Amino acid sequence: MRDLCIIAVLLFCFVSSQAKSPEIYFLHVSSEIDYRFAKTVVTSKVVNKDPTASEALFDLTLPNEAFITAFKLTINGKEIEGKVKEKEQAKQEFEAAKSKGQSAGHIVAKPRETNKFQIQVNVAATEKVTFELTYRELLKRTNGLYDHVIYINPGQVVDDLKINVLIKETTNITTIKTPPIRKDLLTDGSEGTNELAVVDRFSPTKAFVSYEPSRAEQESGISGQFIVQYDVDRSDDAGDLIFMDGYFVHFLAPEGVKPMPMDIVFVLDKSGSMGGTKMTQLQDSMKKILDDVKADDKIMIIAFDSNLSYWKTDFVEVTPENINNAKNYIRNTHAGGGTNIDLGLRDGIQKLTQISGNNGRAPVLVFLTDGEATVGETNTERILNNLKKENEADIPIFSLAFGRGADFDIVKRVAAQNNGFARKIYEDSDAALQIAGFYKEISTVLLKDVKFNYVDGTLYDTEVTNTEFKTYFRGSEMVVSGKVKDLKKLQSGLMVNGTGIGNQEIEFQVPPMRCIILPWPPIRPFPVPTTAPVVTTRNPSIMEKLWAYMTIKQLLKQKDALDSQTEIAKLDEKILRLSLKYQFVTPLTSMVVTLPDKTKANPSEVQSSDMNMDMDMGSFNGGMSFPQARRGRGMSLSSSAFGVQNMAVQNVFARRGPPRNRFRNFRRQRKPSFSAALAPRAFPAAPPMSNAKGSFFNANNFLPTSPPFMTITQPRFGTTTTTTTTTPIYTTTTQRPTSPTSPPPSPRKLEKSQVPSFGVTLPGLTKPLCFDLPMVSGKLYNLIDMSVPTTGYSLHGRFGTNMIERVTVFDEQSTSIDADPTDVTKAPVYQKRHGTTSVAVKNTPLGLQFLATFSKTRTNLNGVLAIWKEYGGKFVDIIMESGGFVTYIEITSTSRSQTVLKATTKEFGDGICWYLDNESVKRFYTNMSQFELSAP
């Protein structure tokens, strides 16, 4: 046995042009968001189909704020789990393996960004390997939405590619958006909707997002970010207070607070290195920013090189004339000279200190530079010390490092020591949008000096995160977490105070008993087998892990604000202790995986900090910039998000740059909702979702609202509309073109694994149970027949290659319907209601799909679908198990026998269904031949 240490790197290696990569045949990403704290599991399965061994590279890009918590490798059925260890210990094991001539690799968090992780493993001939990596992040609220970003780029088409996101909140989810796959650049204006993503509502506080593109829809491979955006119901009280197993989290983003007028100083670098494209992008971004400043704000622009230059020496009120003059000044600003960071920062703070006091206004300094100090004071520690002396008023400074040459260390420390935050701006064509987007986050101050006041004795003082916030911006959120000493005191209520417009003291109160108490361990949604092993070790709760996550993040930021090595060492000790206890891969820890000797892994060295900063992938407001590979012989740079890469292809990237990604979304024109058409209503109307498309069927009954089958609201000619629905709550998010001159959309290129053949909606269920059956091609089957008052009714189906290809209805007259794979309307081609039973038939690219709805149990039915005639159902829960989501459904027969079914989720019509596997189906369909009919 030998040790493989996992370290985050930019991978450079020499490769053979004959190298081949194993094939990814399975890539699933399951993300469970509990109260804004996300747990994401990435599972990638690869197979080496070649007769010789080959290298497999598992390559993952994470959001900047994420921590890896688990890694598991499965080879030949043997599971190998990683362990988080102290970074130096892991490095020693890595070096020891190398010194013995053993292959070893390293993956850890990079010094400045925690968003690139790789492991390369040798895969024997015909062998299969499973990679499973888990990471956690607290979603940040920006511009009024939580952005959950999943980076995906397998580098090839994947047979089984699926992303599922489950959102669970304590208050109503008001908005859900799924933008299109976002590439490497930000775009100006509305992004639109990812038309292959299905958004479904289980309840007002629980939503499910599914994305399952077929091989054809992936074209040459998907590359970019899959994004889910959402928000929850807000009020003017002191927010959401949640308690679990001794720990709590407190979220506050109050509504109805009037914006404060702001005094804004822009300190902008115009040194020689800002010449050319950078200056043009800075000018473009400042034009956008100046258009966004509020009428009651005051602004000042200071440009610095070796010296200072001003637009105006005093603060200027925001008027149309002044804004135009400011734009002209920016347009005529030229680059030249050195970089006097010390002079620019001190002067900006001095100007703000002179105008801003106890005047009910909010001071903000925005600082941008593309380099390091070259003129005046050039020592970073002295620059920071000079700034500390000037900024006794604790005016917040928000810093931007523009481009590869920027000294991000000083930019980050300036922000950390002065109540702000820092960002890197990447030198791409969207740089102006990056800068303008950064300003948008801080453009509206609602409150200053916010304090969370918990009753004395409520919390353990040393185990609570920051309870004071210098500035609260519109669209953001304040979060406090800690260990509770006295739950009753926490339940007794609390007050949050802040200063608002006109120096008005604003209070937000959590009334007594408003604390939400959640059980831990969670209540099992199904009976626990008696053979289940007894758990003897304590498993930290979600809330405890959230507290640990927030504490580590806070300590890392405090390090950036310190000068004393002694104090830094103390913080490092705390960070390391928490990282090891909760198994987080942080800048002070690594993950160690012990592999068998025959399972080789290629050596990978950590590059310099500057190289990591310059070449890595980064995110800005959830965006991402893919790096360009540096030119050089034999050099390769992987920019994959997940998966296995052909190393020879990487070498080509180094010479030519990455190939253009030709992925495009296949448009799905969704008209009437098949799954919602016949489903009984179970919940009251949900709050409107920002981009939800309503069903064209009345979900309160089983028949269409008007002939022939639908009611359509016609929009104006040539527009694309997004309809908001309030009934039923489980209606999904879709979008459709409405111009009659638009070319018809292409049908989805689905595989059989993505399209269930049958679905049944039982009394008590809001989603269908769906399944496939072992039917024989060319055989005729009795799908359903029933006795009706005047005549009999039967529906027969002939099975084709994948699904039913022809259905014949025997009612008052005989009618046959053939499958049409080109039909993309999503409208049922047939539906009928008899009493409390309804049947609908819809086209899919592979055949006909059936949905039967039983609003009450009944006995006068026969056929394939009638198996479920005497059952009612109840949704129990959906939980993450083994890296995927499993739904538990309890069904009860008329004889009161109960069965708990375990199901997964699949797309069905415009929504999802709960898919029963073969073992579950066999419990009901023991003899398919009983449904076979002789051909007419």
Solvent accessible surface area in square Angstrom, and as a share of the most:
residue,aa,sasa,rsa
1,M,137,0.61
2,R,15,0.06
3,D,43,0.22
4,L,1,0.01
5,C,0,0.00
6,I,6,0.03
7,I,6,0.03
8,A,0,0.00
9,V,1,0.00
10,L,2,0.01
11,L,6,0.03
12,F,48,0.20
13,C,35,0.21
14,F,178,0.74
15,V,35,0.20
16,S,63,0.41
17,S,94,0.61
18,Q,147,0.65
19,A,34,0.27
20,K,131,0.56
21,S,32,0.21
22,P,2,0.02
23,E,54,0.24
24,I,0,0.00
25,Y,58,0.22
26,F,39,0.16
27,L,0,0.00
28,H,34,0.15
29,V,1,0.01
30,S,4,0.03
31,S,0,0.00
32,E,19,0.08
33,I,0,0.00
34,D,10,0.05
35,Y,28,0.11
36,R,0,0.00
37,F,0,0.00
38,A,0,0.00
39,K,62,0.26
40,T,0,0.00
41,V,5,0.03
42,V,0,0.00
43,T,13,0.07
44,S,0,0.00
45,K,60,0.26
46,V,0,0.00
47,V,15,0.09
48,N,2,0.01
49,K,138,0.58
50,D,40,0.21
51,P,118,0.74
52,T,92,0.53
53,A,58,0.45
54,S,13,0.08
55,E,46,0.21
56,A,0,0.00
57,L,2,0.01
58,F,3,0.01
59,D,0,0.00
60,L,0,0.00
61,T,1,0.00
62,L,0,0.00
63,P,13,0.08
64,N,39,0.20
65,E,84,0.38
66,A,0,0.00
67,F,1,0.00
68,I,3,0.01
69,T,24,0.14
70,A,45,0.35
71,F,5,0.02
72,K,48,0.20
73,L,0,0.00
74,T,31,0.18
75,I,9,0.05
76,N,103,0.53
77,G,70,0.68
78,K,109,0.46
79,E,101,0.45
80,I,15,0.07
81,E,102,0.46
82,G,11,0.10
83,K,116,0.49
84,V,8,0.04
85,K,57,0.24
86,E,52,0.23
87,K,62,0.26
88,E,89,0.40
89,Q,82,0.36
90,A,0,0.00
91,K,82,0.35
92,Q,110,0.49
93,E,37,0.17
94,F,2,0.01
95,E,71,0.32
96,A,46,0.36
97,A,5,0.04
98,K,72,0.31
99,S,95,0.61
100,K,151,0.64
101,G,69,0.66
102,Q,59,0.26
103,S,32,0.21
104,A,0,0.00
105,G,6,0.06
106,H,5,0.02
107,I,8,0.04
108,V,3,0.02
109,A,1,0.00
110,K,1,0.01
111,P,60,0.38
112,R,75,0.27
113,E,17,0.08
114,T,13,0.07
115,N,1,0.01
116,K,2,0.01
117,F,3,0.01
118,Q,6,0.03
119,I,8,0.04
120,Q,12,0.05
121,V,0,0.00
122,N,25,0.13
123,V,0,0.00
124,A,45,0.35
125,A,37,0.28
126,T,103,0.60
127,E,20,0.09
128,K,117,0.50
129,V,1,0.01
130,T,29,0.17
131,F,0,0.00
132,E,34,0.15
133,L,5,0.02
134,T,12,0.07
135,Y,1,0.00
136,R,20,0.07
137,E,11,0.05
138,L,29,0.15
139,L,7,0.04
140,K,102,0.43
141,R,16,0.06
142,T,24,0.14
143,N,63,0.32
144,G,18,0.17
145,L,31,0.15
146,Y,0,0.00
147,D,32,0.16
148,H,1,0.00
149,V,9,0.05
150,I,1,0.00
151,Y,3,0.01
152,I,0,0.00
153,N,22,0.11
154,P,0,0.00
155,G,50,0.48
156,Q,38,0.17
157,V,32,0.18
158,V,0,0.00
159,D,69,0.36
160,D,52,0.27
161,L,2,0.01
162,K,26,0.11
163,I,0,0.00
164,N,11,0.06
165,V,0,0.00
166,L,0,0.00
167,I,0,0.00
168,K,41,0.17
169,E,10,0.04
170,T,33,0.19
171,T,36,0.21
172,N,54,0.28
173,I,0,0.00
174,T,33,0.19
175,T,25,0.14
176,I,0,0.00
177,K,70,0.30
178,T,1,0.01
179,P,5,0.03
180,P,33,0.21
181,I,9,0.05
182,R,25,0.09
183,K,68,0.29
184,D,46,0.24
185,L,62,0.31
186,L,36,0.18
187,T,94,0.54
188,D,105,0.54
189,G,57,0.55
190,S,114,0.74
191,E,66,0.30
192,G,41,0.39
193,T,15,0.09
194,N,0,0.00
195,E,21,0.09
196,L,0,0.00
197,A,2,0.02
198,V,0,0.00
199,V,0,0.00
200,D,1,0.01
201,R,2,0.01
202,F,10,0.04
203,S,25,0.16
204,P,32,0.20
205,T,40,0.23
206,K,35,0.15
207,A,0,0.00
208,F,0,0.00
209,V,0,0.00
210,S,4,0.03
211,Y,0,0.00
212,E,12,0.05
213,P,2,0.01
214,S,1,0.01
215,R,101,0.37
216,A,44,0.34
217,E,0,0.00
218,Q,0,0.00
219,E,57,0.26
220,S,57,0.37
221,G,8,0.08
222,I,0,0.00
223,S,19,0.13
224,G,0,0.00
225,Q,0,0.00
226,F,1,0.00
227,I,0,0.00
228,V,0,0.00
229,Q,22,0.10
230,Y,0,0.00
231,D,16,0.08
232,V,2,0.01
233,D,77,0.40
234,R,43,0.16
235,S,57,0.37
236,D,105,0.54
237,D,26,0.14
238,A,0,0.00
239,G,15,0.15
240,D,23,0.12
241,L,2,0.01
242,I,0,0.00
243,F,22,0.09
244,M,8,0.03
245,D,51,0.26
246,G,24,0.23
247,Y,13,0.05
248,F,0,0.00
249,V,0,0.00
250,H,0,0.00
251,F,3,0.01
252,L,1,0.01
253,A,5,0.04
254,P,3,0.02
255,E,79,0.36
256,G,81,0.78
257,V,21,0.12
258,K,143,0.61
259,P,46,0.29
260,M,0,0.00
261,P,17,0.11
262,M,0,0.00
263,D,0,0.00
264,I,0,0.00
265,V,0,0.00
266,F,0,0.00
267,V,0,0.00
268,L,8,0.04
269,D,0,0.00
270,K,32,0.14
271,S,2,0.01
272,G,39,0.38
273,S,69,0.45
274,M,0,0.00
275,G,34,0.33
276,G,58,0.56
277,T,94,0.55
278,K,28,0.12
279,M,14,0.06
280,T,72,0.42
281,Q,18,0.08
282,L,6,0.03
283,Q,26,0.12
284,D,57,0.29
285,S,0,0.00
286,M,2,0.01
287,K,60,0.26
288,K,67,0.29
289,I,3,0.01
290,L,2,0.01
291,D,95,0.49
292,D,78,0.41
293,V,15,0.08
294,K,44,0.19
295,A,88,0.69
296,D,73,0.38
297,D,1,0.01
298,K,56,0.24
299,I,1,0.00
300,M,2,0.01
301,I,0,0.00
302,I,0,0.00
303,A,3,0.02
304,F,0,0.00
305,D,19,0.10
306,S,32,0.21
307,N,101,0.52
308,L,40,0.20
309,S,38,0.24
310,Y,67,0.26
311,W,30,0.10
312,K,90,0.38
313,T,89,0.52
314,D,103,0.53
315,F,34,0.14
316,V,19,0.11
317,E,104,0.47
318,V,21,0.12
319,T,53,0.31
320,P,111,0.70
321,E,124,0.56
322,N,32,0.16
323,I,16,0.08
324,N,86,0.44
325,N,57,0.29
326,A,0,0.00
327,K,35,0.15
328,N,63,0.32
329,Y,48,0.18
330,I,7,0.04
331,R,116,0.42
332,N,99,0.51
333,T,17,0.10
334,H,136,0.61
335,A,36,0.28
336,G,29,0.28
337,G,55,0.53
338,G,17,0.16
339,T,8,0.05
340,N,13,0.07
341,I,0,0.00
342,D,7,0.04
343,L,52,0.26
344,G,0,0.00
345,L,1,0.00
346,R,66,0.24
347,D,16,0.09
348,G,0,0.00
349,I,0,0.00
350,Q,59,0.26
351,K,37,0.16
352,L,0,0.00
353,T,61,0.35
354,Q,144,0.64
355,I,52,0.26
356,S,14,0.09
357,G,51,0.49
358,N,141,0.72
359,N,63,0.32
360,G,1,0.01
361,R,37,0.14
362,A,1,0.01
363,P,17,0.11
364,V,1,0.00
365,L,0,0.00
366,V,6,0.04
367,F,0,0.00
368,L,1,0.01
369,T,0,0.00
370,D,3,0.01
371,G,10,0.10
372,E,103,0.46
373,A,17,0.13
374,T,84,0.49
375,V,49,0.28
376,G,57,0.55
377,E,45,0.20
378,T,71,0.41
379,N,58,0.29
380,T,35,0.20
381,E,77,0.34
382,R,135,0.49
383,I,1,0.01
384,L,1,0.01
385,N,64,0.33
386,N,42,0.21
387,L,1,0.01
388,K,107,0.45
389,K,131,0.55
390,E,53,0.24
391,N,7,0.04
392,E,150,0.67
393,A,53,0.41
394,D,71,0.37
395,I,4,0.02
396,P,4,0.02
397,I,0,0.00
398,F,3,0.01
399,S,0,0.00
400,L,2,0.01
401,A,2,0.01
402,F,0,0.00
403,G,14,0.13
404,R,121,0.44
405,G,51,0.49
406,A,4,0.03
407,D,36,0.18
408,F,15,0.06
409,D,50,0.26
410,I,2,0.01
411,V,0,0.00
412,K,48,0.20
413,R,27,0.10
414,V,0,0.00
415,A,1,0.01
416,A,19,0.15
417,Q,38,0.17
418,N,7,0.04
419,N,66,0.34
420,G,2,0.02
421,F,54,0.22
422,A,22,0.17
423,R,41,0.15
424,K,21,0.09
425,I,2,0.01
426,Y,32,0.12
427,E,71,0.32
428,D,42,0.22
429,S,91,0.58
430,D,7,0.03
431,A,0,0.00
432,A,12,0.09
433,L,35,0.18
434,Q,2,0.01
435,I,4,0.02
436,A,15,0.11
437,G,14,0.14
438,F,1,0.00
439,Y,2,0.01
440,K,118,0.50
441,E,14,0.06
442,I,1,0.00
443,S,14,0.09
444,T,8,0.05
445,V,0,0.00
446,L,9,0.04
447,L,0,0.00
448,K,26,0.11
449,D,62,0.32
450,V,0,0.00
451,K,94,0.40
452,F,10,0.04
453,N,64,0.33
454,Y,32,0.12
455,V,69,0.40
456,D,126,0.65
457,G,34,0.33
458,T,1,0.01
459,L,15,0.07
460,Y,84,0.32
461,D,124,0.64
462,T,132,0.77
463,E,51,0.23
464,V,36,0.21
465,T,6,0.03
466,N,66,0.34
467,T,34,0.20
468,E,97,0.44
469,F,41,0.17
470,K,64,0.27
471,T,23,0.14
472,Y,5,0.02
473,F,16,0.07
474,R,137,0.50
475,G,9,0.08
476,S,27,0.17
477,E,29,0.13
478,M,5,0.02
479,V,23,0.13
480,V,0,0.00
481,S,0,0.00
482,G,0,0.00
483,K,64,0.27
484,V,16,0.09
485,K,113,0.48
486,D,47,0.24
487,L,54,0.27
488,K,165,0.70
489,K,76,0.32
490,L,3,0.01
491,Q,25,0.11
492,S,59,0.38
493,G,10,0.09
494,L,11,0.06
495,M,58,0.26
496,V,0,0.00
497,N,29,0.15
498,G,1,0.01
499,T,26,0.15
500,G,0,0.00
501,I,65,0.33
502,G,60,0.58
503,N,51,0.26
504,Q,107,0.48
505,E,107,0.48
506,I,31,0.16
507,E,100,0.45
508,F,8,0.03
509,Q,97,0.43
510,V,3,0.02
511,P,51,0.32
512,P,81,0.51
513,M,136,0.61
514,R,108,0.39
515,C,12,0.07
516,I,61,0.31
517,I,83,0.42
518,L,34,0.17
519,P,70,0.44
520,W,62,0.22
521,P,104,0.66
522,P,76,0.48
523,I,139,0.71
524,R,130,0.47
525,P,25,0.16
526,F,30,0.13
527,P,102,0.64
528,V,75,0.43
529,P,80,0.51
530,T,140,0.81
531,T,124,0.72
532,A,40,0.31
533,P,121,0.76
534,V,131,0.75
535,V,118,0.68
536,T,122,0.71
537,T,106,0.62
538,R,146,0.53
539,N,86,0.44
540,P,30,0.19
541,S,0,0.00
542,I,29,0.15
543,M,1,0.00
544,E,3,0.01
545,K,47,0.20
546,L,1,0.01
547,W,15,0.05
548,A,0,0.00
549,Y,6,0.02
550,M,23,0.10
551,T,22,0.13
552,I,0,0.00
553,K,44,0.19
554,Q,52,0.23
555,L,15,0.08
556,L,33,0.17
557,K,97,0.41
558,Q,73,0.32
559,K,47,0.20
560,D,34,0.18
561,A,28,0.22
562,L,51,0.25
563,D,61,0.32
564,S,49,0.32
565,Q,137,0.61
566,T,88,0.51
567,E,74,0.33
568,I,31,0.16
569,A,59,0.46
570,K,110,0.47
571,L,18,0.09
572,D,36,0.19
573,E,121,0.54
574,K,94,0.40
575,I,0,0.00
576,L,45,0.22
577,R,138,0.50
578,L,6,0.03
579,S,0,0.00
580,L,63,0.31
581,K,131,0.56
582,Y,16,0.06
583,Q,59,0.26
584,F,1,0.00
585,V,3,0.02
586,T,0,0.00
587,P,27,0.17
588,L,36,0.18
589,T,0,0.00
590,S,0,0.00
591,M,4,0.02
592,V,6,0.04
593,V,0,0.00
594,T,49,0.28
595,L,0,0.00
596,P,24,0.15
597,D,83,0.43
598,K,148,0.63
599,T,6,0.04
600,K,109,0.46
601,A,1,0.01
602,N,52,0.27
603,P,74,0.46
604,S,13,0.09
605,E,78,0.35
606,V,56,0.32
607,Q,51,0.23
608,S,70,0.45
609,S,44,0.28
610,D,87,0.45
611,M,45,0.20
612,N,4,0.02
613,M,13,0.06
614,D,28,0.15
615,M,2,0.01
616,D,3,0.02
617,M,3,0.01
618,G,1,0.01
619,S,25,0.16
620,F,6,0.03
621,N,40,0.20
622,G,16,0.15
623,G,1,0.01
624,M,7,0.03
625,S,8,0.05
626,F,31,0.13
627,P,18,0.12
628,Q,100,0.44
629,A,16,0.12
630,R,95,0.35
631,R,190,0.70
632,G,28,0.27
633,R,233,0.85
634,G,14,0.13
635,M,63,0.28
636,S,0,0.00
637,L,6,0.03
638,S,1,0.01
639,S,15,0.09
640,S,0,0.00
641,A,1,0.01
642,F,0,0.00
643,G,0,0.00
644,V,1,0.00
645,Q,19,0.08
646,N,44,0.23
647,M,13,0.06
648,A,18,0.14
649,V,67,0.38
650,Q,1,0.00
651,N,26,0.13
652,V,46,0.26
653,F,31,0.13
654,A,1,0.01
655,R,117,0.43
656,R,187,0.68
657,G,17,0.16
658,P,50,0.31
659,P,86,0.54
660,R,183,0.67
661,N,51,0.26
662,R,129,0.47
663,F,14,0.06
664,R,135,0.49
665,N,42,0.22
666,F,17,0.07
667,R,105,0.38
668,R,7,0.03
669,Q,28,0.12
670,R,4,0.01
671,K,53,0.22
672,P,0,0.00
673,S,8,0.05
674,F,0,0.00
675,S,12,0.08
676,A,5,0.04
677,A,2,0.01
678,L,2,0.01
679,A,1,0.01
680,P,33,0.21
681,R,92,0.34
682,A,58,0.45
683,F,59,0.24
684,P,96,0.60
685,A,52,0.40
686,A,10,0.08
687,P,36,0.23
688,P,80,0.50
689,M,8,0.03
690,S,53,0.34
691,N,17,0.09
692,A,0,0.00
693,K,7,0.03
694,G,10,0.10
695,S,23,0.15
696,F,27,0.11
697,F,13,0.05
698,N,46,0.24
699,A,5,0.04
700,N,90,0.46
701,N,58,0.30
702,F,23,0.10
703,L,93,0.46
704,P,30,0.19
705,T,73,0.42
706,S,44,0.28
707,P,121,0.76
708,P,106,0.67
709,F,68,0.28
710,M,48,0.21
711,T,70,0.41
712,I,62,0.32
713,T,114,0.66
714,Q,141,0.63
715,P,36,0.23
716,R,196,0.72
717,F,141,0.59
718,G,46,0.44
719,T,44,0.25
720,T,81,0.47
721,T,39,0.22
722,T,53,0.31
723,T,57,0.33
724,T,64,0.37
725,T,22,0.13
726,T,63,0.37
727,T,51,0.30
728,P,3,0.02
729,I,3,0.02
730,Y,9,0.04
731,T,6,0.03
732,T,7,0.04
733,T,1,0.01
734,T,6,0.04
735,Q,32,0.14
736,R,18,0.06
737,P,22,0.14
738,T,26,0.15
739,S,23,0.15
740,P,102,0.64
741,T,105,0.61
742,S,45,0.29
743,P,112,0.70
744,P,117,0.74
745,P,22,0.14
746,S,53,0.34
747,P,31,0.19
748,R,11,0.04
749,K,89,0.38
750,L,26,0.13
751,E,56,0.25
752,K,55,0.23
753,S,79,0.51
754,Q,15,0.07
755,V,6,0.04
756,P,0,0.00
757,S,3,0.02
758,F,1,0.01
759,G,0,0.00
760,V,0,0.00
761,T,0,0.00
762,L,0,0.00
763,P,31,0.19
764,G,59,0.57
765,L,1,0.01
766,T,16,0.09
767,K,6,0.03
768,P,1,0.01
769,L,0,0.00
770,C,0,0.00
771,F,0,0.00
772,D,35,0.18
773,L,15,0.08
774,P,97,0.61
775,M,19,0.08
776,V,79,0.45
777,S,77,0.50
778,G,51,0.49
779,K,83,0.35
780,L,27,0.13
781,Y,1,0.00
782,N,21,0.11
783,L,0,0.00
784,I,0,0.00
785,D,32,0.16
786,M,10,0.04
787,S,70,0.45
788,V,25,0.14
789,P,141,0.89
790,T,125,0.73
791,T,50,0.29
792,G,44,0.43
793,Y,3,0.01
794,S,25,0.16
795,L,0,0.00
796,H,34,0.15
797,G,0,0.00
798,R,91,0.33
799,F,20,0.08
800,G,5,0.05
801,T,122,0.71
802,N,50,0.26
803,M,2,0.01
804,I,1,0.00
805,E,63,0.28
806,R,88,0.32
807,V,0,0.00
808,T,22,0.13
809,V,6,0.04
810,F,77,0.32
811,D,35,0.18
812,E,153,0.69
813,Q,135,0.60
814,S,76,0.49
815,T,61,0.36
816,S,59,0.38
817,I,32,0.16
818,D,75,0.39
819,A,29,0.23
820,D,60,0.31
821,P,69,0.43
822,T,94,0.55
823,D,35,0.18
824,V,24,0.14
825,T,43,0.25
826,K,29,0.12
827,A,14,0.11
828,P,8,0.05
829,V,48,0.28
830,Y,32,0.12
831,Q,13,0.06
832,K,74,0.32
833,R,85,0.31
834,H,31,0.14
835,G,53,0.51
836,T,42,0.24
837,T,1,0.00
838,S,0,0.00
839,V,1,0.01
840,A,0,0.00
841,V,0,0.00
842,K,6,0.03
843,N,10,0.05
844,T,6,0.04
845,P,35,0.22
846,L,47,0.23
847,G,5,0.05
848,L,0,0.00
849,Q,4,0.02
850,F,0,0.00
851,L,0,0.00
852,A,0,0.00
853,T,0,0.00
854,F,0,0.00
855,S,31,0.20
856,K,132,0.56
857,T,58,0.34
858,R,41,0.15
859,T,99,0.58
860,N,63,0.32
861,L,0,0.00
862,N,89,0.46
863,G,7,0.07
864,V,0,0.00
865,L,0,0.00
866,A,4,0.03
867,I,49,0.25
868,W,0,0.00
869,K,39,0.17
870,E,57,0.26
871,Y,45,0.17
872,G,18,0.18
873,G,11,0.10
874,K,113,0.48
875,F,59,0.25
876,V,43,0.25
877,D,35,0.18
878,I,0,0.00
879,I,36,0.18
880,M,30,0.13
881,E,47,0.21
882,S,117,0.76
883,G,11,0.11
884,G,23,0.22
885,F,9,0.04
886,V,16,0.09
887,T,0,0.00
888,Y,12,0.04
889,I,0,0.00
890,E,37,0.17
891,I,0,0.00
892,T,30,0.17
893,S,15,0.10
894,T,75,0.44
895,S,89,0.58
896,R,198,0.72
897,S,65,0.42
898,Q,119,0.53
899,T,32,0.19
900,V,45,0.26
901,L,0,0.00
902,K,100,0.43
903,A,3,0.03
904,T,64,0.37
905,T,6,0.04
906,K,28,0.12
907,E,18,0.08
908,F,1,0.00
909,G,9,0.09
910,D,6,0.03
911,G,2,0.02
912,I,1,0.00
913,C,0,0.00
914,W,3,0.01
915,Y,37,0.14
916,L,1,0.01
917,D,75,0.39
918,N,105,0.54
919,E,118,0.53
920,S,10,0.06
921,V,6,0.04
922,K,120,0.51
923,R,138,0.50
924,F,28,0.12
925,Y,12,0.05
926,T,116,0.67
927,N,72,0.37
928,M,21,0.09
929,S,67,0.43
930,Q,106,0.47
931,F,16,0.06
932,E,59,0.26
933,L,62,0.31
934,S,104,0.67
935,A,85,0.66
936,P,156,0.98
